[in-house]
Amino acid sequence: MQIFYDLQDLRYLDWSRIRHSSGTAGSLLKAQEKVDGKNIYYKLSQFDSGRGKFGFESVNEIIVDRLLDAMGIDHLQYQLVHGMISIEDKEYETYVCRSSDYKKPGEKKSSLEAYYQTYAKPGESVLDFCIGMGWADYIYEMLVVDYLILNRDRHGANIEVLKSTDGTVRLAPIFDNGLSLLYDCKNPRALTKQNLLEDKKVMDFIGSGYTFENLTLIPKDKLIKLPSNRKQILNDLFEGIEDSIYPKDYQEKTIEMISERWKLYEVFRNKK
């Protein structure tokens, strides 16, 4: 089950405040617990003490989760949980995002930024370093995904390196996609096609800071082919996501946004 509608008592969770690395007003709160020896992680959408929860980052994780499933791209699986939470002695009823630890037993993690700073050759770019490590396909898929969803926050800690006890190194499944799509939109109905295709300045550890421009980093034969059933995939993204969770006008504009960016990507792929 991916969406849990029944209200769960999550008031025992201890939420820590994580300020947006993108500089957006508000904070992202995170919590964790251990269940049967395994770490479980929770994320809340934008929050401040005056307004409470007011963003859609948690829902975005589910939307992107489903999109990546349809694209066949390895990623962290998320759940959306209807919960009663407590922050600073105040209670809130909201939907939070939940995921399980993706590390295998014995694996240790570090950010790609830290790993690169430790092991890269002098003058070696981040992209060249990743290609040398055998991670090219992962990076190219990630760049396509981040363009489709306009991910604003793929900084160096939102890509992780996992090292096992035998020395094997791999990249963690794609995760942390919440600061994307319409997360910062106040009036979706006012968005035009031009707005939806706008290549806003983003925070990315690999690339130029613009998601469409980053597509030029991908060799032509590595530009992934998107599934042919675009309309069906986009409609299925919102199955079970009620209007009270993510308003209908946001749903419609999110579908339009991904669709327009999908079509432009296909034009770019066929012309490159």
C-alpha positions as CSV (number, residue, x, y, z in Angstrom):
1,M,0.0,0.0,0.0
2,Q,1.4,3.4,-0.9
3,I,-1.2,5.8,0.6
4,F,-2.5,5.3,4.1
5,Y,-5.7,7.2,4.6
6,D,-6.6,6.1,8.1
7,L,-5.3,8.6,10.7
8,Q,-2.2,7.3,12.5
9,D,-0.9,8.6,15.8
10,L,2.6,9.9,15.0
11,R,2.8,12.3,17.9
12,Y,5.7,10.3,19.3
13,L,8.0,11.3,16.4
14,D,10.7,13.9,17.2
15,W,10.9,16.4,14.2
16,S,14.1,18.1,13.5
17,R,14.2,21.3,11.4
18,I,16.0,21.3,8.1
19,R,16.2,24.7,6.4
20,H,15.7,24.6,2.7
21,S,19.0,24.5,0.9
22,S,17.4,26.4,-1.9
23,G,16.6,29.3,0.3
24,T,12.8,29.0,0.1
25,A,10.8,30.4,3.0
26,G,9.8,27.8,5.6
27,S,11.5,24.7,6.8
28,L,11.5,21.0,5.9
29,L,11.0,18.8,9.0
30,K,12.3,15.3,9.2
31,A,11.9,12.5,11.8
32,Q,13.0,8.9,12.1
33,E,12.3,5.8,14.1
34,K,13.6,2.2,14.3
35,V,11.1,-0.6,13.6
36,D,12.3,-4.2,14.0
37,G,15.8,-3.0,13.8
38,K,15.3,-1.0,10.6
39,N,15.4,2.8,10.2
40,I,12.2,4.4,9.0
41,Y,12.3,8.0,7.8
42,Y,9.6,10.6,7.7
43,K,9.4,14.0,5.8
44,L,7.0,16.8,6.2
45,S,6.2,19.4,3.6
46,Q,7.1,23.1,4.2
47,F,6.4,24.2,7.7
48,D,6.6,27.2,9.9
49,S,5.2,27.9,13.4
50,G,2.7,30.5,12.1
51,R,1.1,28.6,9.2
52,G,1.9,25.0,10.1
53,K,2.3,22.7,7.0
54,F,1.7,24.6,3.8
55,G,3.6,22.8,0.9
56,F,3.3,19.8,-1.3
57,E,6.7,18.2,-1.1
58,S,5.4,15.0,0.5
59,V,2.9,14.5,-2.2
60,N,5.5,15.2,-4.9
61,E,7.6,12.3,-3.6
62,I,4.7,10.0,-4.4
63,I,4.0,11.5,-7.8
64,V,7.7,11.2,-8.8
65,D,7.9,7.7,-7.3
66,R,5.1,6.6,-9.6
67,L,6.7,8.4,-12.6
68,L,10.0,6.6,-12.0
69,D,8.2,3.3,-11.7
70,A,6.7,3.8,-15.1
71,M,10.1,4.8,-16.6
72,G,11.8,1.7,-15.1
73,I,14.3,3.8,-13.1
74,D,15.7,2.6,-9.8
75,H,14.6,4.9,-6.9
76,L,13.6,5.0,-3.3
77,Q,10.0,3.9,-2.6
78,Y,7.9,6.3,-0.7
79,Q,4.6,6.1,1.2
80,L,2.1,8.9,2.0
81,V,0.7,8.6,5.5
82,H,-2.2,10.4,7.1
83,G,-0.9,11.2,10.6
84,M,-1.4,13.3,13.7
85,I,1.9,14.9,14.5
86,S,3.2,17.1,17.3
87,I,5.7,20.0,16.7
88,E,6.6,22.5,19.4
89,D,3.7,21.3,21.6
90,K,1.2,21.9,18.9
91,E,-0.7,19.1,17.1
92,Y,-1.3,19.0,13.3
93,E,-3.3,16.6,11.1
94,T,-1.5,16.2,7.8
95,Y,0.0,13.8,5.3
96,V,3.7,12.9,5.7
97,C,6.1,11.0,3.5
98,R,7.6,7.8,4.8
99,S,10.5,5.6,3.4
100,S,12.7,2.8,4.6
101,D,16.5,2.7,4.8
102,Y,18.0,1.8,1.4
103,K,21.3,0.7,2.7
104,K,22.2,-3.0,2.7
105,P,23.6,-4.5,6.0
106,G,27.1,-3.3,6.5
107,E,27.0,-0.5,4.0
108,K,28.1,3.0,4.9
109,K,27.0,6.1,3.1
110,S,28.5,9.5,2.2
111,S,27.4,12.3,0.1
112,L,28.6,12.3,-3.5
113,E,30.1,15.7,-2.8
114,A,32.2,14.4,0.0
115,Y,33.2,11.3,-1.9
116,Y,34.2,13.4,-5.0
117,Q,36.2,15.8,-2.9
118,T,38.1,12.9,-1.4
119,Y,38.8,10.7,-4.5
120,A,38.6,13.0,-7.6
121,K,41.8,13.7,-9.5
122,P,42.9,17.4,-9.6
123,G,40.8,19.3,-12.1
124,E,38.5,16.4,-12.7
125,S,34.8,17.5,-13.1
126,V,32.1,15.9,-11.1
127,L,30.6,14.4,-14.3
128,D,33.9,13.0,-15.5
129,F,34.5,11.5,-12.1
130,C,31.1,9.8,-12.1
131,I,31.7,8.4,-15.6
132,G,35.1,7.1,-14.5
133,M,33.4,5.3,-11.5
134,G,31.0,3.6,-13.9
135,W,28.0,5.7,-12.9
136,A,27.3,7.3,-16.3
137,D,23.9,5.6,-17.0
138,Y,22.7,6.5,-13.5
139,I,23.7,10.2,-13.9
140,Y,22.2,10.5,-17.3
141,E,18.8,9.0,-16.2
142,M,18.9,11.4,-13.2
143,L,19.4,14.4,-15.4
144,V,16.4,13.4,-17.6
145,V,14.2,12.9,-14.5
146,D,15.3,16.2,-13.0
147,Y,14.4,18.0,-16.2
148,L,10.9,16.3,-16.4
149,I,10.0,17.3,-12.8
150,L,12.1,20.5,-12.7
151,N,13.9,19.3,-9.6
152,R,15.3,22.4,-7.8
153,D,17.4,20.7,-5.2
154,R,19.8,18.0,-6.5
155,H,22.7,19.2,-4.4
156,G,25.8,17.1,-3.6
157,A,24.1,15.5,-0.5
158,N,21.0,14.5,-2.4
159,I,23.1,11.9,-4.3
160,E,24.7,9.4,-2.0
161,V,27.5,6.9,-2.3
162,L,27.2,3.5,-0.6
163,K,30.2,1.5,0.3
164,S,30.0,-2.1,1.4
165,T,32.4,-4.0,3.8
166,D,34.0,-5.7,0.8
167,G,34.9,-2.3,-0.8
168,T,32.1,-2.4,-3.4
169,V,30.8,1.1,-4.1
170,R,27.4,2.1,-5.6
171,L,25.1,5.0,-5.8
172,A,22.0,5.0,-3.7
173,P,18.6,4.8,-5.6
174,I,17.4,8.2,-6.7
175,F,15.7,9.9,-3.7
176,D,14.6,13.3,-2.4
177,N,12.5,14.6,-5.3
178,G,10.1,16.8,-3.2
179,L,11.4,20.3,-4.2
180,S,10.0,19.9,-7.8
181,L,6.9,20.3,-9.9
182,L,4.6,22.9,-8.4
183,Y,5.9,22.9,-4.8
184,D,6.4,26.6,-4.8
185,C,3.3,27.6,-6.8
186,K,0.5,29.7,-5.2
187,N,-1.9,29.8,-8.2
188,P,-1.6,26.9,-10.6
189,R,-4.4,28.2,-12.8
190,A,-2.4,31.2,-13.8
191,L,0.5,29.1,-15.2
192,T,0.9,29.2,-18.9
193,K,2.7,26.7,-21.2
194,Q,5.7,29.0,-21.1
195,N,5.7,29.0,-17.3
196,L,5.6,25.2,-17.2
197,L,8.5,24.9,-19.6
198,E,10.6,27.5,-17.9
199,D,14.1,26.3,-17.1
200,K,14.4,28.0,-13.7
201,K,17.8,28.3,-12.0
202,V,18.2,25.2,-9.8
203,M,20.7,23.8,-7.3
204,D,22.5,20.8,-8.8
205,F,25.8,19.3,-8.0
206,I,26.3,17.9,-11.6
207,G,25.5,20.4,-14.3
208,S,25.0,24.0,-15.2
209,G,22.2,24.9,-12.8
210,Y,19.6,24.6,-15.5
211,T,17.8,21.3,-16.1
212,F,17.2,21.6,-19.8
213,E,20.7,22.8,-20.4
214,N,21.9,19.7,-18.5
215,L,20.4,17.5,-21.1
216,T,23.2,18.6,-23.5
217,L,25.7,16.8,-21.2
218,I,24.2,13.4,-22.2
219,P,25.6,11.7,-25.3
220,K,22.9,11.2,-28.0
221,D,23.0,7.4,-27.6
222,K,22.5,7.7,-23.9
223,L,19.3,9.9,-24.0
224,I,16.8,7.4,-22.7
225,K,13.6,6.7,-24.6
226,L,10.5,7.5,-22.7
227,P,7.5,5.1,-22.6
228,S,5.0,5.5,-25.5
229,N,1.9,5.6,-23.2
230,R,2.5,9.1,-21.9
231,K,-1.1,10.1,-21.3
232,Q,-1.9,6.9,-19.4
233,I,1.2,7.2,-17.2
234,L,0.4,10.8,-16.3
235,N,-3.2,10.1,-15.5
236,D,-2.2,7.2,-13.3
237,L,0.2,9.4,-11.2
238,F,-2.8,10.6,-9.2
239,E,-4.7,7.4,-8.6
240,G,-6.0,7.5,-5.0
241,I,-4.6,11.1,-4.4
242,E,-7.8,12.8,-3.3
243,D,-8.5,16.5,-3.8
244,S,-8.1,17.0,0.0
245,I,-4.5,15.7,-0.3
246,Y,-3.5,17.6,-3.5
247,P,-6.1,20.0,-5.0
248,K,-7.6,19.2,-8.4
249,D,-6.2,22.3,-10.1
250,Y,-2.7,21.4,-8.9
251,Q,-3.2,17.9,-10.3
252,E,-4.3,19.1,-13.7
253,K,-1.4,21.6,-14.0
254,T,1.1,19.0,-12.8
255,I,0.0,16.6,-15.5
256,E,0.3,19.5,-18.0
257,M,3.7,20.4,-16.8
258,I,5.2,16.9,-17.0
259,S,3.5,16.4,-20.4
260,E,4.9,19.6,-21.9
261,R,8.4,18.9,-20.6
262,W,8.1,15.3,-21.8
263,K,7.2,16.4,-25.3
264,L,10.0,18.9,-25.4
265,Y,12.5,16.3,-24.2
266,E,11.4,14.0,-27.1
267,V,12.0,16.8,-29.6
268,F,15.4,17.4,-28.1
269,R,16.2,13.7,-28.2
270,N,15.2,13.3,-31.8
271,K,17.1,16.4,-33.0
272,K,20.4,15.9,-31.1
